Amino acid sequence: MQTDQPPLERFIVLFLPWALSLLLSGDPVLSYFIAWLGSFLIFVLTLSGWVKPIPADRGVAEQLMRPIFLVQIIFAGYMACTSIFYFMDVMGYEDFVKTSYTLVDQEKLQLTAQCQRYYCLAHAALALGILVFMDYPVKKRYYTEIEKLANLLLVFAVISFPVSILFLKIPGLSQFYYQLNSLSFIAGTLALAFAIPLKKPGNTLICLGFYMFNFYQSLISGFKEPIIISVLVLGVFLYPSYKKLIAFTFVPMLLLLFILLPTYNRVFRQNAWSGDTNADEAGQLALEATLNNNNEDDDSNWGFLVNRLSEIDMFTKFVQSTPQQVGYYGFTLFKQSGMAIIPRVFWPGKPSTEDLIMERVYDAGVINRLSNVSAKPAFVVDAYLSGGAVGIFLCLFAYGAIAQLIAQKAETLFGGYILGTALIFSGLFQVFWRGLSFEFLINSIFWSYFTMLAVHKILTSANILKEV
């Protein structure tokens, strides 16, 4: 096992972009770009193995679902790298063209640069947490027969889906629906990725049908993330077997989705959420509008890139009010997260988690109390609200460390990477890919861990997992 840690100075290098951007904070444009480019440097230093060697038990293509890769790339990439369009908008650009009549709001520019520095600090702390506890290969305590793996994954997908529907029908236990539904999707996608190179036509057809069903459910959800994740996960799973094909097809496909989905979702929501049409009809109208390039709404292109792709605009509003008007919350958000863990079936009078979260949004003046809008803060924002820069460092370090330790625990319990990380960790702990508010995140992690232990118990009792 990799027990030796690299020299301390290699960990310290992760924080140099943040420190330099802070030193040059007097020039907000330069400070922003140093912090923004700093995240790309962190990606290079960590994913190349310069800070700490990448685990050698598997090839890089065969371990992409581990936290150092997918959790870091999706979470930190979305958090720290997508703000460039917002910054360009602040600087007076529209559709990548400088507008001569726009004056730069210097206060907004300063806040944007400040938040980007916080993002850079958060990324460095996240990477540090993952790397400090990254220790592979894990000691295997259980194993399953390799030749039965493809069928086992298919069974996982088929069984977990109806069980998730059952939990949806039980009041107070709907959170288990989301866990098992995600597990079913990951299992079905992984089974498809196994079946195709093995040339099993029966398994391939069943898995393909299951995948298409899940993809269709994503299309009529009204949200962009499930659609993008559907394509991304299949690409990641197929990549080890078809590297060039996946690189030349799935990367352009993901870019195309980012371009087309704003229009699709806007039209879908206008029709489906208004109650005028059902989901199928709304999906057809949205598809027609997208293919016909019906982009009359600002939310479709530049507006989406500026205001929807990144959450930095909301972050600037919190930074503007805290701690000037609203003090730091300290441990308050953690106490509320402890309350959120208790299932409503055991505490019918439990305060609404949504209402608890929205209180800090209202207090910060992010949105008006009378408006019918939900604007829950991201994890990094809650970390800032809890204790400023120190809160960000501590919370994001813990975030990376916990993700890494859970992934390794999953590999220990489920006999290695395929069942442990690719299936269980990616299926039950997908919440790590996109940090939510403290209350939702901690609740999800706590009960997902409980579900992981329950699944392990079932598989060992059924002698599917056997002790080494």
C-alpha distance (Angstrom), angle and dihedral (degrees) to the residues before:
residue distance angle dihedral
M1 . . .
Q2 3.81 . .
T3 3.78 100.4 .
D4 3.83 99.5 149.0
Q5 3.79 115.4 94.0
P6 3.82 120.4 -145.2
P7 3.81 120.0 -112.3
L8 3.81 113.7 -65.6
E9 3.80 92.8 -120.1
R10 3.82 90.4 65.9
F11 3.80 89.7 60.0
I12 3.82 90.1 46.4
V13 3.82 91.1 55.0
L14 3.83 88.1 66.9
F15 3.81 88.8 68.1
L16 3.82 97.8 46.3
P17 3.85 95.0 91.5
W18 3.81 90.2 53.1
A19 3.81 92.2 46.4
L20 3.82 92.3 48.4
S21 3.81 93.0 47.1
L22 3.81 89.2 50.0
L23 3.80 90.8 49.7
L24 3.81 90.0 52.9
S25 3.81 95.8 42.2
G26 3.81 89.3 123.4
D27 3.81 87.8 75.8
P28 3.84 102.8 52.6
V29 3.81 95.0 -171.3
L30 3.80 94.2 52.1
S31 3.81 91.3 40.0
Y32 3.82 91.2 52.1
F33 3.80 93.9 50.3
I34 3.81 93.6 47.3
A35 3.81 90.3 51.5
W36 3.81 93.2 43.4
L37 3.80 94.5 47.5
G38 3.81 87.9 42.5
S39 3.79 90.2 71.3
F40 3.80 90.4 55.7
L41 3.80 88.5 50.9
I42 3.82 89.8 51.6
F43 3.80 89.3 52.3
V44 3.81 91.0 51.7
L45 3.81 94.5 46.3
T46 3.81 94.8 47.3
L47 3.82 101.8 36.8
S48 3.80 93.1 46.0
G49 3.80 90.7 54.7
W50 3.83 93.6 -118.8
V51 3.81 94.8 127.8
K52 3.80 94.4 39.1
P53 3.82 126.2 -7.0
I54 3.80 116.0 -97.0
P55 3.85 110.0 -111.9
A56 3.80 109.4 -83.0
D57 3.82 97.6 -156.0
R58 3.82 90.7 89.8
G59 3.79 136.2 20.1
V60 3.80 116.0 -96.5
A61 3.81 92.3 -106.9
E62 3.81 89.7 52.9
Q63 3.83 95.7 55.0
L64 3.80 104.8 42.8
M65 3.81 92.8 122.7
R66 3.80 92.2 64.4
P67 3.83 115.9 107.2
I68 3.81 96.1 -107.6
F69 3.80 87.8 63.4
L70 3.81 116.6 27.3
V71 3.81 101.0 21.7
Q72 3.79 92.0 46.6
I73 3.81 95.9 42.1
I74 3.81 96.6 47.4
F75 3.81 99.5 35.3
A76 3.81 98.9 39.6
G77 3.80 93.6 34.0
Y78 3.79 92.7 54.9
M79 3.80 93.1 40.5
A80 3.80 101.2 44.4
C81 3.80 109.6 19.9
T82 3.82 105.8 44.8
S83 3.82 95.8 66.3
I84 3.81 93.6 82.3
F85 3.83 92.0 92.0
Y86 3.80 91.7 51.1
F87 3.81 89.3 49.5
M88 3.81 90.8 50.4
D89 3.79 89.5 50.6
V90 3.81 90.3 51.6
M91 3.82 88.2 50.8
G92 3.80 90.1 55.0
Y93 3.80 102.6 -96.8
E94 3.78 124.8 139.4
D95 3.80 121.8 -175.7
F96 3.83 86.6 -6.9
V97 3.82 91.2 -59.6
K98 3.82 122.3 114.3
T99 3.81 111.2 -120.1
S100 3.79 110.6 -143.8
Y101 3.80 95.5 -153.4
T102 3.83 97.3 57.8
L103 3.81 120.7 99.1
V104 3.80 116.2 -151.8
D105 3.81 113.7 -115.7
Q106 3.81 99.9 -133.3
E107 3.82 94.8 -162.2
K108 3.80 91.1 51.8
L109 3.79 89.8 47.2
Q110 3.81 91.6 51.8
L111 3.81 91.3 49.1
T112 3.81 91.6 48.4
A113 3.81 91.5 52.4
Q114 3.82 90.9 46.1
C115 3.81 92.5 52.2
Q116 3.80 91.2 47.1
R117 3.81 88.6 54.4
Y118 3.80 88.4 53.2
Y119 3.81 89.4 50.0
C120 3.81 90.4 52.4
L121 3.82 90.9 49.4
A122 3.81 90.0 48.0
H123 3.81 92.1 50.5
A124 3.81 92.1 50.1
A125 3.82 91.7 48.4
L126 3.83 91.7 47.7
A127 3.80 91.7 50.8
L128 3.81 90.6 46.7
G129 3.81 91.8 52.7
I130 3.80 91.8 50.8
L131 3.80 95.6 44.9
V132 3.81 97.4 45.8
F133 3.82 91.5 56.5
M134 3.82 98.3 33.2
D135 3.81 103.6 118.0
Y136 3.80 118.9 160.5
P137 2.92 146.4 -147.7
V138 3.78 95.2 38.1
K139 3.77 119.6 -145.8
K140 3.80 107.4 -98.8
R141 3.78 115.3 -132.5
Y142 3.80 95.9 169.7
Y143 3.78 137.5 30.4
T144 3.79 140.4 -173.2
E145 3.78 129.4 -152.4
I146 3.82 109.4 -89.9
E147 3.80 95.1 -145.5
K148 3.81 90.3 59.1
L149 3.81 94.8 48.6
A150 3.83 98.0 95.1
N151 3.82 92.7 51.7
L152 3.81 91.4 42.8
L153 3.81 91.3 55.7
L154 3.79 90.7 50.2
V155 3.81 91.1 50.6
F156 3.80 89.0 49.5
A157 3.79 90.5 54.9
V158 3.80 95.3 45.9
I159 3.82 96.2 46.4
S160 3.80 100.8 40.0
F161 3.81 93.9 53.7
P162 3.84 98.5 61.9
V163 3.80 89.9 39.4
S164 3.81 88.8 55.5
I165 3.81 89.9 52.6
L166 3.82 88.7 52.6
F167 3.81 91.3 55.7
L168 3.80 89.3 49.7
K169 3.81 88.8 60.9
I170 3.82 94.0 51.9
P171 3.83 112.1 85.2
G172 3.80 113.4 -120.4
L173 3.81 95.7 13.9
S174 3.80 100.6 78.3
Q175 3.83 91.5 115.5
F176 3.83 88.4 72.6
Y177 3.80 87.6 57.0
Y178 3.81 90.9 62.6
Q179 3.81 92.2 46.5
L180 3.79 95.8 50.0
N181 3.79 93.7 39.1
S182 3.80 89.2 55.2
L183 3.81 90.2 45.5
S184 3.80 90.0 51.6
F185 3.80 92.0 51.3
I186 3.83 93.6 48.1
A187 3.83 91.0 46.3
G188 3.81 92.3 50.0
T189 3.80 92.7 47.0
L190 3.81 92.4 46.9
A191 3.81 90.2 47.5
L192 3.82 89.4 52.5
A193 3.81 90.4 50.1
F194 3.82 88.9 51.6
A195 3.79 95.9 44.7
I196 3.83 98.0 51.0
P197 3.84 98.6 59.7
L198 3.83 90.4 38.5
K199 3.84 87.7 56.3
K200 3.80 93.5 -132.7
P201 3.84 102.3 157.9
G202 3.81 94.9 -171.1
N203 3.77 95.0 50.2
T204 3.81 91.3 40.7
L205 3.82 93.7 54.3
I206 3.80 93.5 46.5
C207 3.80 92.9 46.3
L208 3.79 92.2 44.8
G209 3.80 90.4 52.1
F210 3.80 90.1 48.9
Y211 3.80 91.3 48.2
M212 3.80 93.0 49.5
F213 3.81 89.9 49.4
N214 3.82 90.3 53.3
F215 3.80 91.5 45.3
Y216 3.80 90.5 52.2
Q217 3.81 90.3 50.2
S218 3.80 87.6 53.0
L219 3.81 91.1 51.1
I220 3.80 92.6 54.9
S221 3.80 95.0 42.3
G222 3.80 92.9 86.4
F223 3.81 91.4 -129.8
K224 3.81 130.4 105.2
E225 3.81 99.4 -147.5
P226 3.85 99.1 68.7
I227 3.81 90.5 51.6
I228 3.80 94.2 49.2
I229 3.81 92.5 43.9
S230 3.83 90.6 50.5
V231 3.79 90.9 58.8
L232 3.81 95.7 37.0
V233 3.80 95.8 52.4
L234 3.80 94.1 48.2
G235 3.80 89.5 50.0
V236 3.81 92.4 49.8
F237 3.81 92.4 49.2
L238 3.82 94.0 47.0
Y239 3.80 95.0 42.6
P240 3.85 97.3 86.4
S241 3.83 90.6 57.3
Y242 3.82 100.0 37.2
K243 3.81 107.5 25.0
K244 3.83 100.5 161.2
L245 3.80 95.2 38.9
I246 3.81 92.8 50.6
A247 3.82 93.2 45.1
F248 3.81 92.2 52.1
T249 3.82 96.9 42.7
F250 3.80 111.2 28.4
V251 3.82 98.1 44.1
P252 3.84 93.0 55.0
M253 3.80 88.6 42.0
L254 3.81 91.8 55.9
L255 3.81 91.2 47.8
L256 3.80 89.7 49.8
L257 3.79 90.4 51.5
F258 3.81 91.0 53.4
I259 3.82 88.3 53.7
L260 3.80 98.6 44.2
L261 3.80 104.0 33.8
P262 3.84 97.6 73.1
T263 3.81 90.8 62.1
Y264 3.80 93.0 40.9
N265 3.80 94.0 50.9
R266 3.80 94.2 43.0
V267 3.82 92.6 54.5
F268 3.82 92.8 40.4
R269 3.81 93.1 53.1
Q270 3.80 93.1 44.9
N271 3.79 90.0 57.5
A272 3.82 105.7 29.5
W273 3.81 100.0 39.2
S274 3.78 93.9 45.7
G275 3.80 89.8 62.4
D276 3.80 92.9 -124.5
T277 3.81 95.1 113.5
N278 3.79 137.5 18.2
A279 3.80 122.6 -108.0
D280 3.82 94.6 -97.0
E281 3.79 94.1 52.7
A282 3.81 91.7 43.0
G283 3.80 90.0 52.0
Q284 3.81 91.1 51.4
L285 3.82 92.0 49.3
A286 3.80 90.9 47.3
L287 3.80 92.0 49.7
E288 3.82 91.8 50.1
A289 3.82 91.6 48.4
T290 3.81 91.1 49.4
L291 3.80 94.9 48.5
N292 3.82 90.8 45.4
N293 3.83 89.4 51.2
N294 3.79 92.5 -121.5
N295 3.81 96.9 175.5
E296 3.77 105.9 152.9
D297 3.79 92.5 131.9
D298 3.82 119.6 84.0
D299 3.82 88.5 -138.6
S300 3.80 89.6 70.1
N301 3.78 103.4 71.8
W302 3.79 127.6 -6.8
G303 3.80 92.7 12.5
F304 3.79 90.0 54.9
L305 3.81 93.2 49.1
V306 3.81 92.0 48.3
N307 3.79 103.5 39.2
R308 3.79 108.4 18.1
L309 3.80 108.1 32.0
S310 3.80 92.2 58.4
E311 3.81 131.2 37.7
I312 3.80 95.4 -152.1
D313 3.81 93.7 108.5
M314 3.81 90.7 63.3
F315 3.81 90.4 43.6
T316 3.82 91.1 56.1
K317 3.80 90.1 54.8
F318 3.81 91.8 52.9
V319 3.80 91.8 47.0
Q320 3.81 89.3 49.4
S321 3.82 92.2 56.0
T322 3.83 101.9 33.2
P323 2.97 124.1 103.2
Q324 3.84 93.2 -5.5
Q325 3.84 97.7 65.9
V326 3.82 101.9 3.8
G327 3.80 120.0 40.5
Y328 3.78 124.9 -130.8
Y329 3.80 112.9 -81.2
G330 3.81 97.1 -135.4
F331 3.81 108.7 -171.7
T332 3.83 95.5 -15.2
L333 3.80 94.8 101.7
F334 3.81 90.7 49.9
K335 3.82 90.5 52.5
Q336 3.79 89.7 50.8
S337 3.80 88.9 49.1
G338 3.81 89.3 55.0
M339 3.80 88.9 55.3
A340 3.81 91.2 48.3
I341 3.82 91.0 57.4
I342 3.82 92.3 67.3
P343 3.84 108.1 90.8
R344 3.79 114.2 -120.8
V345 3.80 89.4 -126.6
F346 3.83 87.0 70.2
W347 3.82 95.0 38.1
P348 3.82 109.7 33.1
G349 3.81 91.3 176.0
K350 3.81 94.9 52.8
P351 3.82 112.2 139.7
S352 3.77 114.8 -104.4
T353 3.81 109.5 -93.3
E354 3.78 89.6 -149.9
D355 3.82 90.9 55.1
L356 3.81 92.2 48.4
I357 3.79 91.1 52.9
M358 3.80 94.2 44.7
E359 3.82 91.4 54.9
R360 3.79 91.8 72.3
V361 3.82 89.7 45.8
Y362 3.81 90.4 54.7
D363 3.81 93.2 43.0
A364 3.80 90.6 54.0
G365 3.80 91.2 50.2
V366 3.80 92.4 -122.1
I367 3.81 90.0 136.9
N368 3.79 134.3 0.7
R369 3.80 119.2 -96.9
L370 3.79 90.1 -128.1
S371 3.79 94.4 55.6
N372 3.79 119.7 98.5
V373 3.82 94.9 -133.8
S374 3.80 131.8 118.8
A375 3.82 115.0 -144.0
K376 3.78 109.5 165.8
P377 3.82 115.4 -176.4
A378 3.79 120.5 -114.9
F379 3.81 121.9 -115.5
V380 3.80 94.3 -97.9
V381 3.81 90.2 52.4
D382 3.81 91.6 52.7
A383 3.80 88.4 48.0
Y384 3.81 89.3 54.0
L385 3.81 92.3 45.8
S386 3.80 89.6 52.8
G387 3.80 95.8 55.3
G388 3.79 117.2 -22.5
A389 3.81 118.2 -118.5
V390 3.81 91.8 -14.0
G391 3.80 89.6 52.7
I392 3.80 90.7 51.0
F393 3.80 92.9 50.8
L394 3.82 95.2 47.2
C395 3.81 96.6 41.8
L396 3.80 96.0 45.0
F397 3.80 92.1 45.6
A398 3.81 88.3 52.5
Y399 3.82 90.0 45.9
G400 3.81 92.4 56.4
A401 3.81 93.7 41.1
I402 3.82 94.3 50.2
A403 3.82 92.4 46.7
Q404 3.79 90.5 51.0
L405 3.82 95.5 45.7
I406 3.82 92.4 48.3
A407 3.82 91.4 49.1
Q408 3.80 90.4 52.0
K409 3.81 91.5 46.0
A410 3.81 88.9 52.9
E411 3.81 91.3 52.7
T412 3.82 89.7 49.4
L413 3.81 93.0 50.6
F414 3.81 98.3 41.0
G415 3.77 103.1 40.4
G416 3.78 102.9 -101.0
Y417 3.78 144.9 -42.3
I418 3.83 103.2 -33.3
L419 3.80 99.5 55.9
G420 3.80 96.1 20.6
T421 3.79 106.0 47.5
A422 3.81 106.3 8.7
L423 3.81 94.6 46.3
I424 3.81 112.9 19.5
F425 3.81 101.7 29.2
S426 3.81 94.4 39.9
G427 3.79 92.7 41.8
L428 3.79 101.6 44.4
F429 3.81 101.3 27.3
Q430 3.79 100.7 42.6
V431 3.81 85.7 126.6
F432 3.83 87.2 81.7
W433 3.80 89.2 67.4
R434 3.78 91.3 66.2
G435 3.80 116.3 24.7
L436 3.79 113.0 -134.5
S437 3.79 131.2 -168.0
F438 3.81 113.3 -59.0
E439 3.80 95.0 -104.8
F440 3.81 95.5 52.2
L441 3.80 94.9 39.5
I442 3.81 98.0 48.4
N443 3.80 91.7 44.0
S444 3.80 91.5 50.7
I445 3.82 94.2 46.9
F446 3.81 93.0 47.3
W447 3.80 95.8 51.8
S448 3.81 93.9 37.7
Y449 3.79 88.0 57.5
F450 3.81 88.8 51.0
T451 3.82 89.8 50.1
M452 3.82 90.8 49.0
L453 3.81 90.8 55.7
A454 3.82 90.7 46.4
V455 3.83 92.4 51.5
H456 3.81 89.7 48.0
K457 3.80 90.5 52.1
I458 3.81 91.6 50.2
L459 3.82 93.2 49.3
T460 3.81 93.8 47.7
S461 3.81 91.5 46.6
A462 3.81 89.4 51.4
N463 3.84 89.2 48.9
I464 3.81 90.5 -121.8
L465 3.80 88.3 120.1
K466 3.78 111.9 46.1
E467 3.77 128.8 -167.2
V468 3.78 116.3 -107.5
